């Protein structure tokens, strides 16, 4: 009887809304999701009983999601073994996780179901909680989730209190033991949504859109809907689908009558023709929105909005990768999920900024390494035009760390992979599903068994994209010659660090499609030359496009006695899974106080590193660039790891080394280069193919102006100038954007620079600067690109690195002004005001 009353109230409220919205066909529908990221109670503790309604959380801190408790300062005073969030006693191999420990955290939040929503089901959706989570509603356990990167949801309706009464969500997040090879973060580090749906509704992730035919001026949109009926009787409904273009105009519409059994669901497929479609591409990422409306007994029962793109993709060994029938070479980068000084917190603006950086600097593809990214990240890729390889996991049944996902793989892989595909399959940016990365394999037979299960399940859920896997010789049982069976289950084959095999493997397997799923920046020419030369090699993904916390000093470059210099080379032999190679890392010396891998084309603040200047020339982003190698101590030689880069910098500031010859490397595709120092021609070089677009000079250091000039047929076509800076005089602070929205999803990234009297950045400066923030915002992240400066991380006292540092401000939820000041002894203060306007009300989580 109680449920019947709820349903009657619900139908009456819908009728009122329906009468008041008689022109709904001309307006986009409202979102069905409510972002519930604000005002959570939190404690970092493994206490018991926190799931109970009467538990006293009055002393807990108040936090807004996304939230990463690993990046929070540890309790107690800093000392030799502890700095902020960093600890020498972090569980397991601290080098792997950046010396940042995990632990247990509890979150609690209250909410109320309004009387206008009586009779609806309540869905609680998490985009990601690291690592293992348990969820309670009003003291009753709802469920648990074992994968730290895949999304999940619960129907919490059976656990709710009466309409109008307060409900309590309690979440326990555990990040214990050795479970990751990189910095993972901890807690509810992605968005949480509440969805209220009527008894007849569209299932969560229940709309699947593809574009099987795009020809001429017509596109066919295939739209599958999974409709649910929670009532006691069968329901006949009418499903209306409106497809809107980016301006909100209806481009096509269709309807279908269906009968849904009681307490059951019904899937149906509708093909809709769109005339003169605006295609989604890297250059023009046009998006459409499908509005799906269910009507029962003449009343609107549910509505669902889903963005998508109209485009075609194909892969072949003779034509490569085609997007809308046009060949594209994948200029790719591997990208971990963390956001620098924010840790793993997937705040919308941070996720968008990463994609913007990649797009603005010539990347057209990202490999999500080695796990599914946030929904906000994929939305940004859709909107900006970046292609994506969406990756499932870094291990299967054999572990890399004793407490990692391998413990739960057998039991949970199908559910977790299903959630990933169902959430992500409508993103036009995604072109490949990766089932794994460098997975330890007990045998070829075992590898094929598991890989085939994964690949087949992916294709059952979405057969419109390629299935891939990143494979390395190190984890190929009994050697690379046995990779044939492993690659045989894939559509496109990922080669980690194997460019020397591209040609020979093509001779043996002419239909195999390949790409560099990971590559060394130091060998960028070799990898990119293969992409340009061979159609069957469709792209290159450098490890990595951006620096990340963890895998500390992976890209180390250090000086050793000349007789100890070694040339890095990956082993050609395979290491069996039983060897547990990552167990061996436990005995490695600590790299403290380093906390960053240092392998990125961009540093942790998002600024270009020297290796990116070379890529700029390879990818034709720039005509000419140059780096100067720092003086090498006498009797020493430079050891560069496979992921490293020489200790060279785009600066001409070497006080104390006057007269010493310095190596100058000029990057250009121009046939000839001239070098000038203080206006004097000090040398010219002709470049040939064997030079790999690099001209090398030795120049005795004299302060002043060094210019590299690109010449073609004797004429200057471009130049790059480096000037010696003077003494530091001033602090300059510059925002990436001059205004913010009064929304916790937004962020202000502030660049802090120390300048000389002429306005040049002083690249040798390491001044300590004090940051203060007042007004309608708060400092939530800070530091420099220095991979070993733990003390500056998320501190208001920051030491500059190469004359620069960064501050990140998160606005409050009210309009106003944020005032940022940067002060240091003997320097003119920098001051900045940022206006905070009305909220953008960002929901932005896939289904809108």
N, C-alpha and C positions, 0 to 999 in steps of 0.2 A: 504493500500500500504506500509506504514511504517513497519508494522509487517511482511509483505511478504519479504521485503528487509532484515530484521533482521534474518528471518528464512533461507534465501539463504546464508547470511554470515555465519550463524551458521553451516549449512550443509557443506560449503566449508572448514571451519576450522576443522570440525570433520574429513572430508575426508583426509586432510593433516595429521592430527594426526594419523589417522588409517593407512595410508601408512607408516608413520614413526614408527609404532609399530606393525610390522607384526608378531612379536614373542610374542604378548600379552598373548597368552595362557600359556606361561611359567613364566610369571611375575605377582605378585599380582597387583591389580589396585591401583591407587592413591586415596587418600581420596577425597570425594566430599564436605567435610565440611572445613570451614575456621574458626579457633578460633579467635575471635575478642575481646580479653580481654585487650589489651594494649591501653594506651593513651586515656582514657575517661576523659572528663571534669566533675567535680563534685562540688556540693555545698549542704550543709546541711541547707536547708531553704525552707519555704513554699511559695516562691515568685510566682507570676503569670507571664505568658507570656514566660516562658522558653522553651516552645515547638516551638516557632517561629524561622524561619531561621535567621532573622536579630537580634536576641537577643544577647546582648553583654555578652559573658561568659569569657572574657579575664582575669578576676580576679578570676575565679574559679580555684580550685586546680586540678592537673593532677593525676589520680589514675589508677591502673591496677586492673582488676577483677581477681578472685572473690574478692569482697569488702564488708565489713560490717561497716557501719558508726556508729552503736551503740557502738562499741568497741573503737571508736576514743575519745580522750580527749574532754570534754565539754569546751566551751569557758569560759574565765574568770579564776580567780585565785582559786587554791584549798583552801578549808577551812573546818570548822567542818561539813558542810553539802554537800561537794563536794570534790571528790578525783578522778582525771583523768576522766574516763568515768562514774564514779559512782556518784549518786545523791540521797540524802535522799528524794527528792521530785519527784522521778520517778513516773509516773502516776500509779494509782491503788496501789496494794499491792507490794511494792518494793521487798519484800522477794521472790516473785514468779519469778521475772525477774533478780534477782541478783543486784537490785538497779541500773540497767542500763536502761535509757529511750530510746524510739524509736524516733519518729518525722518524718519529711518529708525530702526526699533527691531527688535531680535532677541529672541526668546523661545525657551527650551529647557526641556524637561521629560522626565523618565524615568518609565517605567511597566513593569510586568511582567504578562503574561497567566498566570494561575494554571493549574495542571494540571487543576483542576476545570472550567476553561473551554476545554479542548482541543477543537478541531474547530469552534469558533464563529467567526463572522465578527466583525470589530471595526470599528465605525463611529466616526469622529471627527467631532463636530458642533460648529460654531462659530455662535453667535448673532449675531455681528457683529465684524468687524475693520476698522478704518479706516486707510487707504483701500484700497490695493491690497495683497494678501497673497499669499505663496507658502508652501506647506507641504511639509515633507520628513519622511519617516519612515526612520530608520536610514540617513540620507545619500542616500536616493532621493527624487526629487521626486514628490510625490503629486498636486499640482495648484496652480492659482492662481485667485484671485477678484478681480474688478475693482470690485465695488460695496461701499462701506463700510457700508451699512446692512442689506443683505439677509442672511439666514442661509444657510449652506451646510454640506454634509457630504461626507465621503469614506469609501469602504470601503477601509481601509488594510491589510486582511488579506494581500494579496500582498506587502506590504513588511515584514511582521513577522519578527522573529527566532524561533528555536525556542521552544516553550512553556517558561516558566520563566526564560528569558533576558531581560535588560533591553532595552527598546526606547527609542528617543530620538525625541521630537517636536521639530522645529525650525520656527519660524514667523518669516518676515520680513514686517514691516509697513512700508509706505512711504506717507507723507503729504507729497507733494512739490508745489512750485509753487502756483499759484493754482487751487484746486479747490472752494472753498466760499464761500458768501455769509454764513455765520455760523460760530461756533466749532464745530468738528466733533469735536475730540479726536483722539487717535492711538493705534493699537495694538489689543490684544485687550481691548476695553473692555466686552464682554459675556461671558456665561458660555460655558464649553467643557465638553462632555460626552463621555464614552466610553460606547458601547453595545456589548455583546457579545451576538450573536444566533446561534442555531443554524442549520444549513443550511436548514431549513424555518422560515420566519419571516415576520412582517408587515413590509412595507417601511417605511422611514423616512417619517414623515408619511403612512402608508398607511391610516389610518382616517379616513373622512369621515362626519360625523354632521349630519343636518338633521332638522327637525320639520315635515314638509309639512302635517300636519293636526292641529289642536288644536281639539276641539269637545266641549263639554259636559264630561263626566267622563272623556274618553278622549283620549289623544294618540298619534299615530303617529310613531315614531322610525325614520327611514330611515338605515341604517348600511351604508356601503360599505367593504369590506375589500380591500386589495391584498396578496395573499399571494405569497411568493417561494419557489422551490425551487432551491437551489444544488447539489443532488445530481445524479448521473449518470442517475437513473431517475425516471420519473413517480411522484408521491406522492399517495395518496388520504388526505385529512385530514378531520377533523371539527372544525368551528369552533363553539365555544360562546360565546354572548354573554350576559353578566349585566349588567343595568342596576341600579345601586345609587343610592339616594337619599343625601342629605347625612349621614344617620345610619349609612350603611353597609348598610342593609337592602336586600335584592334586591327591586326593584320589578317587574322583568320579566326573562324569560330566553328564549333561543331557540338552536337549533343548526342546522347545515347541513353536509352532506357535499359536498366539492368535490375535483376532481382537478387537480393542478398539474403541468404538463409539466416534464420535466427541463430544468434550466438556464433556467427560464422563470418567469413569474408569472401569476396569475389574479386578476381582480377579480370580486367578487360582491356583490350588494346584498340586504340583509335588512330587512324591515319588521317592527317590533315594536310591539305595543300596550302602552301604559302606562296603567293605571287611576288615576283621581284624581291627575293630575299636579300637582306643585308648580311653578308657572310661574316663569320667570326674569323679573324686572322691575327697574326702577330702585328701587322701594321694597322689594321682597323678591327679592334676587338668588339664588334657589335654584339650586343646581348638582347635577347628576347625574354619575356616573362610569360609563362603559361599560368593562367588562372583556372583552377579546377573547382567547380561549384557543384555540390550535391544538393538536390531538392527531393524531399520526401513529403508526399501528400500536399504538394504545392508550396511547401515552405522550405526555405533554405536550411539545410541540415549542417553543412560544413563547407569550408572553402580552404584552398591551399594554393600558395603561390610558389613557383619554382622558376628560377632563372636558367637559361640555357643558351647555347650558341648554335647557329646553323653552319656546319662545315663538314668537309670530308677529309679523312686521313687514309694514307696507304703506305705500305712499306714493301720494297723489293730490292733484290741484290743488284739489279741492273739500272733502276731509276732512283734508288735511295728512298728518302722520306718525302712524301708529297702531302702538302696541306692545300686543300682546294685545287688539286691537280698541279700545283706548282712546287718545284723542288725547294727544300729548305735544308741548309746545313745547320746542325744543332750546335750553337755556341753556348755550351752548357757549363754549369757549375754545380758541385755537390754542396748541399747546405744543411747544417744541423739545425735543430729547432730552437736553440736558445737565442735570447735577444740581448746579448752583451751584459751590461750592468744591471739589467732587469732580471737576469737569470732566465728561467724558462717561461716566465709570465707572458702569455700570448695576448697582450693588450693590442687591440685592433690597430692602432696607429703604428705600433712597432712592427707588426706583421706586414702592413702596407708599405712601410718605409723600406724594409728589406727588398721587397719586390721592385719598388721604385728605383733603388740603387742599382739593382741588376739590369733593369730595363734601360736606364739612362746611360749605362756604360757598355752597351753592346751585347749583353747576354740576351738570348731568346729562349733559353731552356734551363730548368732547374731540376736536379734529381734530389728528392726529399730523402735525406740519408739519416738514419736507416729505418725510418718509421713514418707512418702517416702524419702529415702536418695538421695544423689547426684549420678549421673551416674558414676562419678569417683570412688565413694565408692563401687558400685556394680561391676565395672570392677576389682577392687582390690580383692574382694571376689571371683570372677571367677578365677582369676589368682593364688590366694594363696590357694584356697580350703577351703572356709568358707561357711557354709550353712546359708541361710537368710530367716527370716520372714519379708516380705515387708508389712508395715502397712499403712493404708490409712489416718486415722484421729482419733482425741481424743474426738470428739463430733459430734452429728448428729443435730437434730432439736432443742434440748434443750441446752442452753449455760452453759459453766463453767465460762466464763468471758463474760461480757455484749457485748463486741465488737469482739468476736471471730468468727470463721468460721460458726457457727450456723446461723448467719445472712444471709448467702448466700447458705446454704446447699441445701435447696429445689430446688433452681434455677440452681445450678452449680455442684451438686454432680456427675451427670452422665458424664459430660464433663471432670471433674477433675479425676474421677476414670478411665475413658477411657484413658486419657493421661498417667496416671500412669501405667496401664496394658500394653498399646501398647509400651511404652518406655522400660519397664522392662521385658517383657515376654520371651525374648531370653536369659536371664541370667541363666546359669545352676545352679548357686549358690542358686537361689530362690526356696524354697520348699513349702512355704505357702504364701497365700495372707490373710492378716488380715484386716477385714472390720471396726475394731474399737477397742478402748481401754476404759474400764471402762466408757462406754457411759451412761450418765444420761437418764433414761427411764421413761416416764410418766406412762406407763402401760406395761404389758406383751404383750398385743395386739399391741400396738404401736411399741414396740421393735421388734416384729416378722414382722410387716408390713415393717418397714424400713430395717431391717436386711435382709429380704428375697429379697427385691428389689436389695440391694447391692450384695448379694451372687449370685443371678441369673445373674446379669449383668457381674460379674467377670467370671462366668462359660461360658457365651456366648463368651467372649473375649479370655479366656484361661481355658480350662477344664483339663489341664495336672497337675495341682497342687491342694493341699487342700485349702479350705476356712476355716478360723479360726476367732476367736474374743477373746480378753482378757476380762474375766468377773470376777467381784468381788461381794461378797455378799452385799456390801454397796450400790451398784446401781442396785440390782436385785429387781424389784417391788414386794412388799409383801413377801420378804424372798427367801432364796435359794431354797426352795421346788418348786418355780415357775420358776426355771431356765430351766426346761425340754424343754419347747417350744422354748426358746432362743437358747439352744444348738442343738435343733432339726434341725435347718437350716444350721448347720455347719458340716464340715467333720472331723475337729479336734478341740477339745475344750480347750481353754486357761483358766487355773485356776490361778487367781491372789491371792496369799497368802492363799491357801486353801488345804494344804496337808492332813489335818485331814479328808477330804471328799473323798480322792482317793479310799479307800477300800469300804466304804459304797455306794458310787455312782456307783462303778463297780458292786456291788451286784444288784442294782436296774436297771442299764443300762449296761449290759455286753458287748455291742458292742461299747460303747463310748470310744473314744481315747482321752487321756488327756495329758497335760503337764503343768508344772509350768511356766506360762507366766510371772509371777513376783514372786520373793521369797526374803526372808530376809537372808542376809549373816550370821547373828547370828544363824540361824537355818539350816545352810548349810548341816549338817549331815542328818537331818530329810528329807530334800528335796531330797538329792542325794540317800539316802538309798531307798526311794520309787522308784526312777528311776531304780536302780539296781534290785529291788525286783519284781516290777510289769511290765509285758510287755505292759499293756495298758497305762502306764505313760512313755511317750517317751523321756522326757527331762526336764531340769530345766534351767530357765533363771533368773539369779540374778538381783536384782535392786540395783546398776547397775554395769556393768563391769568397767566403767571408770567414774571418777568424772566429773561433768558438772556445768556450771554457772546457778544459779537460784535455785528455791525450797530451798532457803537458810536454812542451818542447819537442813535439813530434818533428817539427821543422827546424830543429836546432842547427845552427851554424857556429862553429867554434874554432879557435886557433889551437893547434897542437904542434909539437916539435916536427920539423920537416920530415924526419925519418919515420914518423908515426902517421903520416897522412895516408888515408885510405879512400878508395873510390867506392861509393855506395852502390850496391847492386842487390836487387831482390833475388832470393834463392830460386833456382829453377826446379828444385825438387819439391815434392809434396810432403806435407806434415799430416799424419793421420789424426783424426778427431780424438783418438784415445790418448794422444800425446798431451792434450790440454795445454796448448802453447801459452794461453793467457794466465794459467797458473804460474808459469815461469816468471811472469812479470812481477810477481809478488816480491821477488828478490832484487828488483832493480833499485838503484839508488834514488832517493827522493830528489826531485827537481825543485824543491822549495827554494825560493819563494815564487818560482814561475807558476802560472795558473792557466796559461793560454797555449793552444796548440801551435800558433804562429804560422800556419800554413796557408792563410787566406790571401786572395788577391786584394781583399780589403781588410783593414785591421778591425778591431773590436768596436771602434767608434764609427765605422763606416767610411773611413778615408782610404784612398788608394795607397797600396804599398808599392815598393819599387818594381815587383814582378808584374803588376798590372800595367805598368807603362810599356813593357814589352808586348803584352797582349793587346794593348791599344793599337800598336803598330800592326801586329799580325791580323787583327780584325778590321783594320782600316778606320779605327776611331780617330787616329791621329797620324800625321805624316812623319813627325819626328819627336823623339824623346831621348833623354840621356840620364845616366846615373854615374856617380863618382864613387869608387870604392874607398872605404876608409883605410887609413894607413895600417898595414899589417906589421905587427911587432917583429923585430929582427930575429931571424932564426926560426920563425914560426910559419906554419902553413895553414891554409883554410880547409877545414873539414865540413862538407855540406851534406846534410842528410838528404835522402831521396826526395823528401817533401820540402826541402829548404831552398834558400836563395842566397847568393853571395851578399856579403855585408856592404852593400852599395846603396847610395841615397841620392835623390835629386837635389843636391845642395852643394854650394861652393863656399863652405865655412869650415876651414881647417886651421884655425889659429894654433900656432906652436909647431906647425909642420911646413913653414915657409921654405921653399926651395926643394922640398921632397917630391919626387915624381909620384903622381897619383894616376891610377888607372881610370880612364874615362871611357865608358861604353855608350855609343850612340846607336839608337834603334831607329831604323828607317827602311822603307822600301825604295827610296830614291837611289839612283845608280851611283851617286857621288855625294860625299859629305865633306864639309869644310868645318874646321874648328878654329875659333878666334878667342883670344884672351886679351881683354882690355883693348879691343879693336885691332889687334895684330893677328895676322894669319899665322897659325902655328902648325898647320898641317891639313892635308886633304887625303881622302881615301876613296878608291873605287870599290864598290861592293859587287860581289858575284853571288851566285846561288849558294856556294859552299859557306859563305859568311853568315847565312841564316838571318839576314837583315841587321847584323851587328857589326859596327865599325869600332875598333879598339885603338885608343890612343894612350900615350903616357905623357902627362903634363906636369911640370914642376909647379907647385902651388904658389900662387901670388894672389892676394886678395883683390877683388874687383868684380869683373863681369866676364863670365864664360858663355860663349854662344856656339851652338851647333846649328849648322845651316845645311838644309837639304837642297841639292842641286840637280837639275834635269836640263840637259842640253846647255849647260853652262849658266843657266838662270836659277835664281833662288826661288824655290816653291814653298818653303816654310823654314822657320827657325825656332829654336828653343833657347831661352836665356836664363841663366842662373846668376844671381847677384849675391855678393857677400853682404850680410846684414851687419848693422852696427850694434852698439850697446842697447840693451832693452830699456824702454822708457814708458811703455803704455800697455794696458790690457784692453783688448778688444773682445767683446762678446757679441756673437751674431746668431740669430735664430734661423732655422731652416724655413720657418713660416712666421709671419708677423702677427697672426691672430689664431686663437683657439676657440673651440666650442666648449661650453660649460657641460662637459660630458667626460666621465671617467674613462671612456674609450679613447680619448684624444691624448696627445703628448706633445710637448715642445722639446726638440733636440737643439741644444745650445752649443755652439763651438766657441771655445775660449782660446785666445791666441795672445802671445806676448810679442809686441812689435817694437821696432827701433824708431828713431826720429823720422825716418822716411816712410814709415808705414809698412816695412817689410817684416815678415815673420822671422823671429830669431830662432833658427832651428837647433841651436846648441843650448837653448835655455831649459833649465829644470827648476824654475821658480815654484815655490809653494804658494798657492793661491787659496784664499778663503772665499767660499761661495755663500751668499745669504739670499734667501727667497722670502718674500712677503706678499700678502694679498691673497687672491683667489686661486692659489696653487701651491704645490709642495714639491720639494726636491726628492725624487724617487730613484735617481741613478746618477753616478758620477765616476770619473776616472780618466785615465789616459790610455793610449795604445801600448804603453810599456808593458810587455808580457810578464814582468816580474814585480811590478809595483802594486802589491796587494794593499798597501796602506791607503792608496788613493781610491780604492773601490768603494763606492757608495759612502763617501765621507765628504763633509763640507770643506775639508782641507785637501786640496788636490795638487799634486806635483805635475807640472807640464812635462811632456815628452816630445822632443823635436819642436818645442815651442808651443805645443797645443794640448788641450784637454777637452773634456765634454761634460756637460750637465744635462740631465733629463728632468723635465718638470711635468707633473701630472695635475691638470686643473681640477678644481672642485666643481660641484654641480650648480654653481650660481655665477651669473655674469659679473664681470668686474675687471680688475687690472692685476697682473702679476708683475712685481718688481724684482729683478735679479741684479745683484751686485757682485763684482769680482774684485777683490782687493789683495794687494801684496806690498810688502815693504819696498819703498823707494820707486814704486811704479804708479803711474796715474791710473786711478780706478776705472773699471769698466762698469757701465750701468745700462740696463735695458728694461723697457716696459713692453709687455705683451697684453693685448686686449683679449678678454674672454667673452665671447658672445653667447647667444642662446644655444641650447643643447641641440646636437644633431640627432639625438634619440636613436643611436645606431643599434639596430638589431643584427643585421648583416650576417646572419648565420645560415647561408645556403637557402633553405626554404624560408621564404620571407612572410 
